[in-house]
Amino acid sequence: MNKDELDGKIDRLKGKIKEEVGHATDDQELHDEGVADQASGKVQEGFGKARHKVGDALHDVAHKIKD
């Protein structure tokens, strides 16, 4: 797991908490902010996963070239 994946997971968790608190307190703005944070976190986590896969692929190619 890289920093982008971790930060994305954290943002998704914070967003879920904001969404639930906003729902419980009838604060639509906080609820909507939480939904937006979750979406942003999901994108960042996806970017991190893609970066991780590219890094793995480059590592595999470099390993094959060495052999």
CHARMM-style PDB file with segment names, atoms N, HN, CA, C and O in Angstrom:
ATOM      1  N   MET     1       0.852  -1.171   0.000  1.00  0.00      PROA
ATOM      2  CA  MET     1       0.000   0.000   0.000  1.00  0.00      PROA
ATOM      3  C   MET     1       0.899   1.235   0.000  1.00  0.00      PROA
ATOM      4  O   MET     1       1.870   1.314   0.753  1.00  0.00      PROA
ATOM      5  N   ASN     2       0.556   2.199  -0.861  1.00  0.00      PROA
ATOM      6  HN  ASN     2      -0.233   2.134  -1.473  1.00  0.00      PROA
ATOM      7  CA  ASN     2       1.342   3.423  -0.914  1.00  0.00      PROA
ATOM      8  C   ASN     2       0.581   4.574  -0.247  1.00  0.00      PROA
ATOM      9  O   ASN     2      -0.542   4.400   0.225  1.00  0.00      PROA
ATOM     10  N   LYS     3       1.209   5.740  -0.218  1.00  0.00      PROA
ATOM     11  HN  LYS     3       2.122   5.881  -0.601  1.00  0.00      PROA
ATOM     12  CA  LYS     3       0.641   6.901   0.477  1.00  0.00      PROA
ATOM     13  C   LYS     3      -0.709   7.302  -0.101  1.00  0.00      PROA
ATOM     14  O   LYS     3      -1.620   7.648   0.651  1.00  0.00      PROA
ATOM     15  N   ASP     4      -0.857   7.262  -1.432  1.00  0.00      PROA
ATOM     16  HN  ASP     4      -0.117   6.981  -2.043  1.00  0.00      PROA
ATOM     17  CA  ASP     4      -2.132   7.639  -2.037  1.00  0.00      PROA
ATOM     18  C   ASP     4      -3.252   6.685  -1.626  1.00  0.00      PROA
ATOM     19  O   ASP     4      -4.369   7.115  -1.338  1.00  0.00      PROA
ATOM     20  N   GLU     5      -2.948   5.407  -1.601  1.00  0.00      PROA
ATOM     21  HN  GLU     5      -2.041   5.058  -1.834  1.00  0.00      PROA
ATOM     22  CA  GLU     5      -3.957   4.435  -1.173  1.00  0.00      PROA
ATOM     23  C   GLU     5      -4.369   4.684   0.275  1.00  0.00      PROA
ATOM     24  O   GLU     5      -5.556   4.683   0.598  1.00  0.00      PROA
ATOM     25  N   LEU     6      -3.394   4.895   1.134  1.00  0.00      PROA
ATOM     26  HN  LEU     6      -2.429   4.896   0.872  1.00  0.00      PROA
ATOM     27  CA  LEU     6      -3.669   5.132   2.544  1.00  0.00      PROA
ATOM     28  C   LEU     6      -4.451   6.428   2.750  1.00  0.00      PROA
ATOM     29  O   LEU     6      -5.440   6.454   3.484  1.00  0.00      PROA
ATOM     30  N   ASP     7      -4.003   7.504   2.099  1.00  0.00      PROA
ATOM     31  HN  ASP     7      -3.200   7.484   1.503  1.00  0.00      PROA
ATOM     32  CA  ASP     7      -4.708   8.785   2.230  1.00  0.00      PROA
ATOM     33  C   ASP     7      -6.140   8.678   1.716  1.00  0.00      PROA
ATOM     34  O   ASP     7      -7.057   9.263   2.293  1.00  0.00      PROA
ATOM     35  N   GLY     8      -6.327   7.935   0.635  1.00  0.00      PROA
ATOM     36  HN  GLY     8      -5.582   7.460   0.166  1.00  0.00      PROA
ATOM     37  CA  GLY     8      -7.673   7.738   0.101  1.00  0.00      PROA
ATOM     38  C   GLY     8      -8.563   6.994   1.082  1.00  0.00      PROA
ATOM     39  O   GLY     8      -9.723   7.359   1.274  1.00  0.00      PROA
ATOM     40  N   LYS     9      -8.031   5.967   1.695  1.00  0.00      PROA
ATOM     41  HN  LYS     9      -7.089   5.670   1.539  1.00  0.00      PROA
ATOM     42  CA  LYS     9      -8.806   5.205   2.684  1.00  0.00      PROA
ATOM     43  C   LYS     9      -9.176   6.098   3.877  1.00  0.00      PROA
ATOM     44  O   LYS     9     -10.294   6.031   4.388  1.00  0.00      PROA
ATOM     45  N   ILE    10      -8.241   6.916   4.303  1.00  0.00      PROA
ATOM     46  HN  ILE    10      -7.333   6.970   3.888  1.00  0.00      PROA
ATOM     47  CA  ILE    10      -8.493   7.826   5.430  1.00  0.00      PROA
ATOM     48  C   ILE    10      -9.571   8.837   5.058  1.00  0.00      PROA
ATOM     49  O   ILE    10     -10.469   9.105   5.856  1.00  0.00      PROA
ATOM     50  N   ASP    11      -9.491   9.403   3.851  1.00  0.00      PROA
ATOM     51  HN  ASP    11      -8.761   9.186   3.203  1.00  0.00      PROA
ATOM     52  CA  ASP    11     -10.498  10.368   3.407  1.00  0.00      PROA
ATOM     53  C   ASP    11     -11.879   9.724   3.302  1.00  0.00      PROA
ATOM     54  O   ASP    11     -12.886  10.342   3.646  1.00  0.00      PROA
ATOM     55  N   ARG    12     -11.920   8.488   2.831  1.00  0.00      PROA
ATOM     56  HN  ARG    12     -11.102   7.986   2.552  1.00  0.00      PROA
ATOM     57  CA  ARG    12     -13.207   7.785   2.748  1.00  0.00      PROA
ATOM     58  C   ARG    12     -13.800   7.575   4.137  1.00  0.00      PROA
ATOM     59  O   ARG    12     -15.005   7.732   4.333  1.00  0.00      PROA
ATOM     60  N   LEU    13     -12.955   7.220   5.098  1.00  0.00      PROA
ATOM     61  HN  LEU    13     -11.976   7.092   4.939  1.00  0.00      PROA
ATOM     62  CA  LEU    13     -13.427   7.020   6.468  1.00  0.00      PROA
ATOM     63  C   LEU    13     -13.918   8.333   7.077  1.00  0.00      PROA
ATOM     64  O   LEU    13     -14.987   8.376   7.686  1.00  0.00      PROA
ATOM     65  N   LYS    14     -13.135   9.405   6.912  1.00  0.00      PROA
ATOM     66  HN  LYS    14     -12.267   9.370   6.417  1.00  0.00      PROA
ATOM     67  CA  LYS    14     -13.555  10.708   7.428  1.00  0.00      PROA
ATOM     68  C   LYS    14     -14.876  11.136   6.789  1.00  0.00      PROA
ATOM     69  O   LYS    14     -15.761  11.673   7.455  1.00  0.00      PROA
ATOM     70  N   GLY    15     -14.988  10.887   5.486  1.00  0.00      PROA
ATOM     71  HN  GLY    15     -14.269  10.451   4.945  1.00  0.00      PROA
ATOM     72  CA  GLY    15     -16.221  11.244   4.785  1.00  0.00      PROA
ATOM     73  C   GLY    15     -17.419  10.479   5.307  1.00  0.00      PROA
ATOM     74  O   GLY    15     -18.501  11.044   5.465  1.00  0.00      PROA
ATOM     75  N   LYS    16     -17.230   9.196   5.575  1.00  0.00      PROA
ATOM     76  HN  LYS    16     -16.351   8.737   5.447  1.00  0.00      PROA
ATOM     77  CA  LYS    16     -18.330   8.378   6.101  1.00  0.00      PROA
ATOM     78  C   LYS    16     -18.772   8.893   7.468  1.00  0.00      PROA
ATOM     79  O   LYS    16     -19.965   8.950   7.766  1.00  0.00      PROA
ATOM     80  N   ILE    17     -17.798   9.265   8.291  1.00  0.00      PROA
ATOM     81  HN  ILE    17     -16.829   9.218   8.048  1.00  0.00      PROA
ATOM     82  CA  ILE    17     -18.123   9.801   9.623  1.00  0.00      PROA
ATOM     83  C   ILE    17     -18.894  11.112   9.488  1.00  0.00      PROA
ATOM     84  O   ILE    17     -19.905  11.313  10.161  1.00  0.00      PROA
ATOM     85  N   LYS    18     -18.414  12.008   8.615  1.00  0.00      PROA
ATOM     86  HN  LYS    18     -17.593  11.845   8.069  1.00  0.00      PROA
ATOM     87  CA  LYS    18     -19.112  13.286   8.409  1.00  0.00      PROA
ATOM     88  C   LYS    18     -20.530  13.056   7.892  1.00  0.00      PROA
ATOM     89  O   LYS    18     -21.476  13.710   8.332  1.00  0.00      PROA
ATOM     90  N   GLU    19     -20.664  12.121   6.958  1.00  0.00      PROA
ATOM     91  HN  GLU    19     -19.896  11.589   6.601  1.00  0.00      PROA
ATOM     92  CA  GLU    19     -21.986  11.835   6.405  1.00  0.00      PROA
ATOM     93  C   GLU    19     -22.939  11.357   7.501  1.00  0.00      PROA
ATOM     94  O   GLU    19     -24.072  11.830   7.590  1.00  0.00      PROA
ATOM     95  N   GLU    20     -22.485  10.426   8.329  1.00  0.00      PROA
ATOM     96  HN  GLU    20     -21.564  10.042   8.257  1.00  0.00      PROA
ATOM     97  CA  GLU    20     -23.332   9.880   9.389  1.00  0.00      PROA
ATOM     98  C   GLU    20     -23.667  10.933  10.444  1.00  0.00      PROA
ATOM     99  O   GLU    20     -24.808  11.017  10.898  1.00  0.00      PROA
ATOM    100  N   VAL    21     -22.673  11.737  10.836  1.00  0.00      PROA
ATOM    101  HN  VAL    21     -21.746  11.669  10.467  1.00  0.00      PROA
ATOM    102  CA  VAL    21     -22.931  12.797  11.820  1.00  0.00      PROA
ATOM    103  C   VAL    21     -23.893  13.823  11.233  1.00  0.00      PROA
ATOM    104  O   VAL    21     -24.807  14.285  11.917  1.00  0.00      PROA
ATOM    105  N   GLY    22     -23.689  14.176   9.975  1.00  0.00      PROA
ATOM    106  HN  GLY    22     -22.947  13.800   9.420  1.00  0.00      PROA
ATOM    107  CA  GLY    22     -24.588  15.121   9.314  1.00  0.00      PROA
ATOM    108  C   GLY    22     -26.009  14.589   9.258  1.00  0.00      PROA
ATOM    109  O   GLY    22     -26.971  15.326   9.472  1.00  0.00      PROA
ATOM    110  N   HSD    23     -26.128  13.305   8.969  1.00  0.00      PROA
ATOM    111  HN  HSD    23     -25.347  12.706   8.795  1.00  0.00      PROA
ATOM    112  CA  HSD    23     -27.452  12.679   8.933  1.00  0.00      PROA
ATOM    113  C   HSD    23     -28.091  12.682  10.323  1.00  0.00      PROA
ATOM    114  O   HSD    23     -29.269  13.005  10.470  1.00  0.00      PROA
ATOM    115  N   ALA    24     -27.311  12.324  11.334  1.00  0.00      PROA
ATOM    116  HN  ALA    24     -26.353  12.062  11.215  1.00  0.00      PROA
ATOM    117  CA  ALA    24     -27.834  12.228  12.704  1.00  0.00      PROA
ATOM    118  C   ALA    24     -28.230  13.586  13.271  1.00  0.00      PROA
ATOM    119  O   ALA    24     -29.174  13.692  14.053  1.00  0.00      PROA
ATOM    120  N   THR    25     -27.495  14.632  12.865  1.00  0.00      PROA
ATOM    121  HN  THR    25     -26.728  14.547  12.229  1.00  0.00      PROA
ATOM    122  CA  THR    25     -27.765  15.969  13.404  1.00  0.00      PROA
ATOM    123  C   THR    25     -28.611  16.817  12.458  1.00  0.00      PROA
ATOM    124  O   THR    25     -28.850  17.997  12.713  1.00  0.00      PROA
ATOM    125  N   ASP    26     -29.057  16.211  11.375  1.00  0.00      PROA
ATOM    126  HN  ASP    26     -28.863  15.252  11.168  1.00  0.00      PROA
ATOM    127  CA  ASP    26     -29.852  16.908  10.357  1.00  0.00      PROA
ATOM    128  C   ASP    26     -29.105  18.111   9.776  1.00  0.00      PROA
ATOM    129  O   ASP    26     -29.694  19.155   9.497  1.00  0.00      PROA
ATOM    130  N   ASP    27     -27.795  17.935   9.603  1.00  0.00      PROA
ATOM    131  HN  ASP    27     -27.317  17.087   9.829  1.00  0.00      PROA
ATOM    132  CA  ASP    27     -26.932  18.966   9.014  1.00  0.00      PROA
ATOM    133  C   ASP    27     -26.610  18.547   7.574  1.00  0.00      PROA
ATOM    134  O   ASP    27     -25.670  17.791   7.326  1.00  0.00      PROA
ATOM    135  N   GLN    28     -27.409  19.054   6.637  1.00  0.00      PROA
ATOM    136  HN  GLN    28     -28.173  19.667   6.838  1.00  0.00      PROA
ATOM    137  CA  GLN    28     -27.279  18.644   5.240  1.00  0.00      PROA
ATOM    138  C   GLN    28     -25.917  19.009   4.662  1.00  0.00      PROA
ATOM    139  O   GLN    28     -25.359  18.258   3.864  1.00  0.00      PROA
ATOM    140  N   GLU    29     -25.382  20.159   5.063  1.00  0.00      PROA
ATOM    141  HN  GLU    29     -25.837  20.770   5.712  1.00  0.00      PROA
ATOM    142  CA  GLU    29     -24.077  20.586   4.544  1.00  0.00      PROA
ATOM    143  C   GLU    29     -22.976  19.609   4.976  1.00  0.00      PROA
ATOM    144  O   GLU    29     -22.135  19.234   4.159  1.00  0.00      PROA
ATOM    145  N   LEU    30     -22.970  19.200   6.228  1.00  0.00      PROA
ATOM    146  HN  LEU    30     -23.653  19.505   6.892  1.00  0.00      PROA
ATOM    147  CA  LEU    30     -21.968  18.251   6.717  1.00  0.00      PROA
ATOM    148  C   LEU    30     -22.154  16.896   6.027  1.00  0.00      PROA
ATOM    149  O   LEU    30     -21.177  16.246   5.653  1.00  0.00      PROA
ATOM    150  N   HSD    31     -23.393  16.483   5.864  1.00  0.00      PROA
ATOM    151  HN  HSD    31     -24.186  17.011   6.167  1.00  0.00      PROA
ATOM    152  CA  HSD    31     -23.704  15.232   5.167  1.00  0.00      PROA
ATOM    153  C   HSD    31     -23.132  15.264   3.755  1.00  0.00      PROA
ATOM    154  O   HSD    31     -22.456  14.325   3.335  1.00  0.00      PROA
ATOM    155  N   ASP    32     -23.401  16.336   3.027  1.00  0.00      PROA
ATOM    156  HN  ASP    32     -23.950  17.099   3.368  1.00  0.00      PROA
ATOM    157  CA  ASP    32     -22.933  16.457   1.647  1.00  0.00      PROA
ATOM    158  C   ASP    32     -21.412  16.535   1.569  1.00  0.00      PROA
ATOM    159  O   ASP    32     -20.805  15.990   0.646  1.00  0.00      PROA
ATOM    160  N   GLU    33     -20.804  17.204   2.525  1.00  0.00      PROA
ATOM    161  HN  GLU    33     -21.297  17.647   3.274  1.00  0.00      PROA
ATOM    162  CA  GLU    33     -19.339  17.276   2.587  1.00  0.00      PROA
ATOM    163  C   GLU    33     -18.759  15.876   2.783  1.00  0.00      PROA
ATOM    164  O   GLU    33     -17.735  15.529   2.195  1.00  0.00      PROA
ATOM    165  N   GLY    34     -19.416  15.091   3.604  1.00  0.00      PROA
ATOM    166  HN  GLY    34     -20.248  15.372   4.082  1.00  0.00      PROA
ATOM    167  CA  GLY    34     -18.971  13.721   3.836  1.00  0.00      PROA
ATOM    168  C   GLY    34     -19.058  12.877   2.576  1.00  0.00      PROA
ATOM    169  O   GLY    34     -18.152  12.097   2.284  1.00  0.00      PROA
ATOM    170  N   VAL    35     -20.137  13.028   1.835  1.00  0.00      PROA
ATOM    171  HN  VAL    35     -20.873  13.661   2.073  1.00  0.00      PROA
ATOM    172  CA  VAL    35     -20.298  12.295   0.575  1.00  0.00      PROA
ATOM    173  C   VAL    35     -19.194  12.695  -0.408  1.00  0.00      PROA
ATOM    174  O   VAL    35     -18.612  11.842  -1.079  1.00  0.00      PROA
ATOM    175  N   ALA    36     -18.914  13.988  -0.487  1.00  0.00      PROA
ATOM    176  HN  ALA    36     -19.387  14.681   0.058  1.00  0.00      PROA
ATOM    177  CA  ALA    36     -17.864  14.479  -1.387  1.00  0.00      PROA
ATOM    178  C   ALA    36     -16.491  13.954  -0.959  1.00  0.00      PROA
ATOM    179  O   ALA    36     -15.686  13.565  -1.806  1.00  0.00      PROA
ATOM    180  N   ASP    37     -16.223  13.941   0.341  1.00  0.00      PROA
ATOM    181  HN  ASP    37     -16.877  14.257   1.029  1.00  0.00      PROA
ATOM    182  CA  ASP    37     -14.944  13.423   0.844  1.00  0.00      PROA
ATOM    183  C   ASP    37     -14.775  11.948   0.495  1.00  0.00      PROA
ATOM    184  O   ASP    37     -13.680  11.507   0.146  1.00  0.00      PROA
ATOM    185  N   GLN    38     -15.861  11.194   0.589  1.00  0.00      PROA
ATOM    186  HN  GLN    38     -16.751  11.552   0.873  1.00  0.00      PROA
ATOM    187  CA  GLN    38     -15.794   9.772   0.254  1.00  0.00      PROA
ATOM    188  C   GLN    38     -15.468   9.581  -1.229  1.00  0.00      PROA
ATOM    189  O   GLN    38     -14.662   8.724  -1.591  1.00  0.00      PROA
ATOM    190  N   ALA    39     -16.099  10.382  -2.073  1.00  0.00      PROA
ATOM    191  HN  ALA    39     -16.754  11.078  -1.778  1.00  0.00      PROA
ATOM    192  CA  ALA    39     -15.840  10.279  -3.509  1.00  0.00      PROA
ATOM    193  C   ALA    39     -14.390  10.646  -3.816  1.00  0.00      PROA
ATOM    194  O   ALA    39     -13.725   9.970  -4.601  1.00  0.00      PROA
ATOM    195  N   SER    40     -13.913  11.704  -3.203  1.00  0.00      PROA
ATOM    196  HN  SER    40     -14.454  12.253  -2.565  1.00  0.00      PROA
ATOM    197  CA  SER    40     -12.531  12.129  -3.399  1.00  0.00      PROA
ATOM    198  C   SER    40     -11.558  11.056  -2.918  1.00  0.00      PROA
ATOM    199  O   SER    40     -10.565  10.760  -3.583  1.00  0.00      PROA
ATOM    200  N   GLY    41     -11.853  10.485  -1.766  1.00  0.00      PROA
ATOM    201  HN  GLY    41     -12.659  10.726  -1.226  1.00  0.00      PROA
ATOM    202  CA  GLY    41     -11.008   9.426  -1.229  1.00  0.00      PROA
ATOM    203  C   GLY    41     -10.977   8.205  -2.124  1.00  0.00      PROA
ATOM    204  O   GLY    41      -9.939   7.562  -2.277  1.00  0.00      PROA
ATOM    205  N   LYS    42     -12.119   7.889  -2.715  1.00  0.00      PROA
ATOM    206  HN  LYS    42     -12.962   8.411  -2.590  1.00  0.00      PROA
ATOM    207  CA  LYS    42     -12.191   6.731  -3.610  1.00  0.00      PROA
ATOM    208  C   LYS    42     -11.326   6.958  -4.850  1.00  0.00      PROA
ATOM    209  O   LYS    42     -10.640   6.046  -5.309  1.00  0.00      PROA
ATOM    210  N   VAL    43     -11.364   8.177  -5.386  1.00  0.00      PROA
ATOM    211  HN  VAL    43     -11.922   8.918  -5.012  1.00  0.00      PROA
ATOM    212  CA  VAL    43     -10.535   8.503  -6.550  1.00  0.00      PROA
ATOM    213  C   VAL    43      -9.053   8.425  -6.183  1.00  0.00      PROA
ATOM    214  O   VAL    43      -8.255   7.848  -6.921  1.00  0.00      PROA
ATOM    215  N   GLN    44      -8.694   9.003  -5.048  1.00  0.00      PROA
ATOM    216  HN  GLN    44      -9.343   9.472  -4.449  1.00  0.00      PROA
ATOM    217  CA  GLN    44      -7.295   8.993  -4.625  1.00  0.00      PROA
ATOM    218  C   GLN    44      -6.810   7.570  -4.365  1.00  0.00      PROA
ATOM    219  O   GLN    44      -5.686   7.218  -4.723  1.00  0.00      PROA
ATOM    220  N   GLU    45      -7.646   6.766  -3.751  1.00  0.00      PROA
ATOM    221  HN  GLU    45      -8.559   7.052  -3.460  1.00  0.00      PROA
ATOM    222  CA  GLU    45      -7.282   5.374  -3.485  1.00  0.00      PROA
ATOM    223  C   GLU    45      -7.101   4.618  -4.808  1.00  0.00      PROA
ATOM    224  O   GLU    45      -6.178   3.816  -4.950  1.00  0.00      PROA
ATOM    225  N   GLY    46      -7.979   4.879  -5.762  1.00  0.00      PROA
ATOM    226  HN  GLY    46      -8.729   5.530  -5.647  1.00  0.00      PROA
ATOM    227  CA  GLY    46      -7.860   4.243  -7.073  1.00  0.00      PROA
ATOM    228  C   GLY    46      -6.581   4.650  -7.781  1.00  0.00      PROA
ATOM    229  O   GLY    46      -5.922   3.823  -8.412  1.00  0.00      PROA
ATOM    230  N   PHE    47      -6.230   5.926  -7.677  1.00  0.00      PROA
ATOM    231  HN  PHE    47      -6.765   6.598  -7.165  1.00  0.00      PROA
ATOM    232  CA  PHE    47      -4.986   6.410  -8.259  1.00  0.00      PROA
ATOM    233  C   PHE    47      -3.794   5.704  -7.620  1.00  0.00      PROA
ATOM    234  O   PHE    47      -2.857   5.302  -8.309  1.00  0.00      PROA
ATOM    235  N   GLY    48      -3.839   5.559  -6.311  1.00  0.00      PROA
ATOM    236  HN  GLY    48      -4.600   5.886  -5.751  1.00  0.00      PROA
ATOM    237  CA  GLY    48      -2.759   4.877  -5.602  1.00  0.00      PROA
ATOM    238  C   GLY    48      -2.619   3.429  -6.030  1.00  0.00      PROA
ATOM    239  O   GLY    48      -1.506   2.929  -6.194  1.00  0.00      PROA
ATOM    240  N   LYS    49      -3.755   2.751  -6.213  1.00  0.00      PROA
ATOM    241  HN  LYS    49      -4.659   3.158  -6.080  1.00  0.00      PROA
ATOM    242  CA  LYS    49      -3.720   1.358  -6.659  1.00  0.00      PROA
ATOM    243  C   LYS    49      -3.139   1.257  -8.064  1.00  0.00      PROA
ATOM    244  O   LYS    49      -2.351   0.356  -8.353  1.00  0.00      PROA
ATOM    245  N   ALA    50      -3.530   2.186  -8.937  1.00  0.00      PROA
ATOM    246  HN  ALA    50      -4.170   2.918  -8.703  1.00  0.00      PROA
ATOM    247  CA  ALA    50      -2.996   2.185 -10.303  1.00  0.00      PROA
ATOM    248  C   ALA    50      -1.492   2.436 -10.283  1.00  0.00      PROA
ATOM    249  O   ALA    50      -0.739   1.778 -11.001  1.00  0.00      PROA
ATOM    250  N   ARG    51      -1.063   3.378  -9.469  1.00  0.00      PROA
ATOM    251  HN  ARG    51      -1.675   3.912  -8.886  1.00  0.00      PROA
ATOM    252  CA  ARG    51       0.369   3.665  -9.340  1.00  0.00      PROA
ATOM    253  C   ARG    51       1.125   2.446  -8.841  1.00  0.00      PROA
ATOM    254  O   ARG    51       2.233   2.157  -9.294  1.00  0.00      PROA
ATOM    255  N   HSD    52       0.528   1.752  -7.923  1.00  0.00      PROA
ATOM    256  HN  HSD    52      -0.372   1.987  -7.555  1.00  0.00      PROA
ATOM    257  CA  HSD    52       1.130   0.547  -7.363  1.00  0.00      PROA
ATOM    258  C   HSD    52       1.287  -0.513  -8.455  1.00  0.00      PROA
ATOM    259  O   HSD    52       2.332  -1.156  -8.556  1.00  0.00      PROA
ATOM    260  N   LYS    53       0.252  -0.690  -9.266  1.00  0.00      PROA
ATOM    261  HN  LYS    53      -0.597  -0.168  -9.184  1.00  0.00      PROA
ATOM    262  CA  LYS    53       0.309  -1.678 -10.340  1.00  0.00      PROA
ATOM    263  C   LYS    53       1.373  -1.315 -11.371  1.00  0.00      PROA
ATOM    264  O   LYS    53       2.090  -2.189 -11.858  1.00  0.00      PROA
ATOM    265  N   VAL    54       1.478  -0.037 -11.704  1.00  0.00      PROA
ATOM    266  HN  VAL    54       0.896   0.673 -11.309  1.00  0.00      PROA
ATOM    267  CA  VAL    54       2.510   0.404 -12.651  1.00  0.00      PROA
ATOM    268  C   VAL    54       3.891   0.133 -12.070  1.00  0.00      PROA
ATOM    269  O   VAL    54       4.782  -0.339 -12.776  1.00  0.00      PROA
ATOM    270  N   GLY    55       4.071   0.426 -10.795  1.00  0.00      PROA
ATOM    271  HN  GLY    55       3.347   0.809 -10.221  1.00  0.00      PROA
ATOM    272  CA  GLY    55       5.353   0.167 -10.143  1.00  0.00      PROA
ATOM    273  C   GLY    55       5.701  -1.310 -10.161  1.00  0.00      PROA
ATOM    274  O   GLY    55       6.849  -1.678 -10.409  1.00  0.00      PROA
ATOM    275  N   ASP    56       4.712  -2.159  -9.898  1.00  0.00      PROA
ATOM    276  HN  ASP    56       3.779  -1.859  -9.696  1.00  0.00      PROA
ATOM    277  CA  ASP    56       4.942  -3.605  -9.948  1.00  0.00      PROA
ATOM    278  C   ASP    56       5.321  -4.053 -11.360  1.00  0.00      PROA
ATOM    279  O   ASP    56       6.219  -4.876 -11.539  1.00  0.00      PROA
ATOM    280  N   ALA    57       4.632  -3.507 -12.351  1.00  0.00      PROA
ATOM    281  HN  ALA    57       3.902  -2.839 -12.206  1.00  0.00      PROA
ATOM    282  CA  ALA    57       4.916  -3.881 -13.735  1.00  0.00      PROA
ATOM    283  C   ALA    57       6.326  -3.459 -14.132  1.00  0.00      PROA
ATOM    284  O   ALA    57       7.046  -4.215 -14.783  1.00  0.00      PROA
ATOM    285  N   LEU    58       6.714  -2.252 -13.739  1.00  0.00      PROA
ATOM    286  HN  LEU    58       6.128  -1.638 -13.210  1.00  0.00      PROA
ATOM    287  CA  LEU    58       8.066  -1.778 -14.047  1.00  0.00      PROA
ATOM    288  C   LEU    58       9.111  -2.639 -13.346  1.00  0.00      PROA
ATOM    289  O   LEU    58      10.166  -2.926 -13.911  1.00  0.00      PROA
ATOM    290  N   HSD    59       8.822  -3.041 -12.140  1.00  0.00      PROA
ATOM    291  HN  HSD    59       7.965  -2.807 -11.681  1.00  0.00      PROA
ATOM    292  CA  HSD    59       9.736  -3.908 -11.395  1.00  0.00      PROA
ATOM    293  C   HSD    59       9.891  -5.240 -12.109  1.00  0.00      PROA
ATOM    294  O   HSD    59      10.998  -5.766 -12.229  1.00  0.00      PROA
ATOM    295  N   ASP    60       8.772  -5.785 -12.584  1.00  0.00      PROA
ATOM    296  HN  ASP    60       7.873  -5.359 -12.487  1.00  0.00      PROA
ATOM    297  CA  ASP    60       8.822  -7.067 -13.317  1.00  0.00      PROA
ATOM    298  C   ASP    60       9.647  -6.948 -14.605  1.00  0.00      PROA
ATOM    299  O   ASP    60      10.446  -7.827 -14.927  1.00  0.00      PROA
ATOM    300  N   VAL    61       9.439  -5.850 -15.329  1.00  0.00      PROA
ATOM    301  HN  VAL    61       8.790  -5.136 -15.067  1.00  0.00      PROA
ATOM    302  CA  VAL    61      10.180  -5.631 -16.570  1.00  0.00      PROA
ATOM    303  C   VAL    61      11.670  -5.493 -16.277  1.00  0.00      PROA
ATOM    304  O   VAL    61      12.499  -6.079 -16.974  1.00  0.00      PROA
ATOM    305  N   ALA    62      12.009  -4.723 -15.251  1.00  0.00      PROA
ATOM    306  HN  ALA    62      11.335  -4.247 -14.685  1.00  0.00      PROA
ATOM    307  CA  ALA    62      13.412  -4.547 -14.892  1.00  0.00      PROA
ATOM    308  C   ALA    62      14.033  -5.874 -14.484  1.00  0.00      PROA
ATOM    309  O   ALA    62      15.190  -6.146 -14.806  1.00  0.00      PROA
ATOM    310  N   HSD    63      13.272  -6.697 -13.779  1.00  0.00      PROA
ATOM    311  HN  HSD    63      12.332  -6.476 -13.518  1.00  0.00      PROA
ATOM    312  CA  HSD    63      13.767  -8.004 -13.353  1.00  0.00      PROA
ATOM    313  C   HSD    63      14.013  -8.906 -14.570  1.00  0.00      PROA
ATOM    314  O   HSD    63      15.003  -9.637 -14.610  1.00  0.00      PROA
ATOM    315  N   LYS    64      13.126  -8.855 -15.546  1.00  0.00      PROA
ATOM    316  HN  LYS    64      12.323  -8.261 -15.514  1.00  0.00      PROA
ATOM    317  CA  LYS    64      13.281  -9.679 -16.750  1.00  0.00      PROA
ATOM    318  C   LYS    64      14.473  -9.218 -17.588  1.00  0.00      PROA
ATOM    319  O   LYS    64      15.170 -10.028 -18.199  1.00  0.00      PROA
ATOM    320  N   ILE    65      14.691  -7.908 -17.606  1.00  0.00      PROA
ATOM    321  HN  ILE    65      14.124  -7.250 -17.110  1.00  0.00      PROA
ATOM    322  CA  ILE    65      15.831  -7.375 -18.365  1.00  0.00      PROA
ATOM    323  C   ILE    65      17.136  -7.818 -17.717  1.00  0.00      PROA
ATOM    324  O   ILE    65      18.100  -8.120 -18.419  1.00  0.00      PROA
ATOM    325  N   LYS    66      17.180  -7.860 -16.402  1.00  0.00      PROA
ATOM    326  HN  LYS    66      16.397  -7.614 -15.831  1.00  0.00      PROA
ATOM    327  CA  LYS    66      18.391  -8.282 -15.676  1.00  0.00      PROA
ATOM    328  C   LYS    66      18.745  -9.728 -15.989  1.00  0.00      PROA
ATOM    329  O   LYS    66      19.919 -10.085 -16.087  1.00  0.00      PROA
ATOM    330  N   ASP    67      17.720 -10.551 -16.143  1.00  0.00      PROA
ATOM    331  HN  ASP    67      16.766 -10.261 -16.063  1.00  0.00      PROA
ATOM    332  CA  ASP    67      17.960 -11.987 -16.374  1.00  0.00      PROA
ATOM    333  C   ASP    67      18.442 -12.230 -17.744  1.00  0.00      PROA
ATOM    334  OT1 ASP    67      18.696 -13.376 -18.116  1.00  0.00      PROA
TER     335      ASP     67
END
